[in-house]
Amino acid sequence: MAAFHCQVCGEEFSVPGASLKKYPGWKPKYCRAHSPKKGKRAGRRAPVTEENLTLQEVLDKYDGGPQSGLFTDGSAIPNPGPGGWGVVWVEDGVVREERHGHDPDTTNNRMELVALIEAYKLLPPGADVVVRTDSRLCVDTMTKWAPGWERKGWKRKGGTIANLELVQELLDLVRARPRASLQWIEAHAGNLWNEYADSLATAWNRDSL
């Protein structure tokens, strides 16, 4: 079987040689879990194109969703390629802290992880707050998979662990702040502060913040 890397999660996946012979020139881009065809069969919404709005444009356009907590986002355009991350901490709709950064050569998943790392670094150990990300992969990694990988000596059945150093750093931070809750939030669904974090993550790709 030929091996490829998913453009969404970065994980390695295999495709039978017979399938590749059936479609000459085909270069698979997605693993089974992130196949666009699977999303259509399940009735999921098609991916939304990044708006690349400024922070003020986000504030003018959106007002929905939770109004307290930390909101994070990360992206690469294209993926892999240059990217950025963003974090905003709000309390009752008022910005308490915000940060963002840029990496000239990265992936969506790396930037999502970096955004969460930076978010947790903002929190004191006893903080009782919700940290939100629109990356289900990051939430599942922290809450389901990483502890098991750690018990097995940081090995996984499917092969190497993508972005291992970031996963390890984030897991340590999550454990050091046990009262902080990591939750998934839907992307591009009108949630103001998720959109704001998205704007911070893409700030590198426009002239004004």
C-alpha positions, -999 to 999 in steps of 0.1 A, spaced: 0 0 0 11 35 -8 14 60 21 1 96 21 -4 124 47 -38 139 53 -39 177 46 -64 182 74 -49 163 104 -14 155 91 -17 118 99 -3 92 76 -28 69 58 -26 42 32 -43 36 -1 -44 2 -18 -23 -1 -50 -54 -13 -69 -72 20 -62 -43 40 -74 -41 20 -106 -78 25 -112 -73 63 -111 -40 71 -128 -24 104 -115 -46 105 -84 -28 118 -53 -50 113 -22 -51 143 1 -74 132 29 -76 103 53 -109 85 57 -119 106 87 -115 139 68 -127 129 34 -149 156 18 -171 128 4 -177 115 39 -187 149 51 -213 152 23 -227 117 31 -231 127 67 -249 159 58 -222 182 70 -218 217 58 -192 223 31 -160 241 43 -163 278 46 -138 301 29 -118 323 52 -132 359 53 -100 374 65 -119 402 83 -101 428 105 -109 428 142 -132 458 138 -151 442 109 -156 411 131 -170 432 159 -193 450 135 -206 418 118 -210 393 147 -225 392 181 -235 356 189 -220 329 210 -205 327 245 -192 360 259 -167 348 284 -137 325 282 -106 320 260 -111 315 223 -83 302 201 -77 296 164 -49 287 140 -46 283 103 -22 279 74 -28 294 39 -23 271 20 -19 241 43 10 234 47 23 269 42 26 302 60 1 305 89 -8 321 122 -25 317 155 -47 339 177 -60 339 213 -85 362 229 -96 362 266 -129 379 272 -150 384 304 -186 394 299 -179 406 264 -149 427 273 -114 418 260 -90 411 289 -61 398 268 -53 390 232 -23 376 214 -13 364 179 16 352 160 29 340 126 50 311 113 62 313 77 62 275 72 36 255 92 3 236 91 -32 242 104 -28 217 131 4 231 144 -11 266 146 -42 252 164 -19 236 190 3 267 194 -28 288 199 -40 266 227 -5 265 243 -5 303 243 -40 304 258 -31 281 287 1 301 293 -21 331 300 -39 312 328 -28 310 364 -29 274 378 -62 279 396 -81 295 368 -117 283 365 -124 292 329 -135 277 296 -109 274 268 -125 270 234 -111 258 200 -128 250 168 -104 221 163 -121 188 172 -87 171 166 -71 192 194 -99 185 218 -98 148 211 -61 147 213 -60 162 247 -91 144 262 -89 110 245 -57 101 229 -26 118 244 -28 102 278 -29 68 262 0 76 239 20 88 270 13 55 288 27 36 258 59 57 257 45 83 233 37 57 206 5 52 187 -8 22 168 -12 41 135 24 52 134 42 84 144 25 111 164 22 144 144 35 175 162 45 154 192 65 182 209 35 205 208 11 178 220 34 171 250 37 208 259 0 213 257 -8 182 278 15 195 305 -2 229 305 -37 214 306 -28 192 335 -13 221 354 -46 240 351 -72 213 361 -100 238 366 -98 251 331 -122 233 307 -112 226 271 -143 227 248 -150 226 211 -169 254 194 -182 254 159 -162 274 134 -178 301 112 -212 298 129 -216 334 140 -198 330 173 -183 365 178 -152 356 198 -143 325 178 -144 348 147 -123 373 166 -97 346 173 -98 336 136 -91 373 127 -61 373 150 -48 341 134 -50 355 99 -38 390 108 -4 382 92 -22 379 58 -35 414 56 -23 450 61 -42 460 92 -52 441 124 
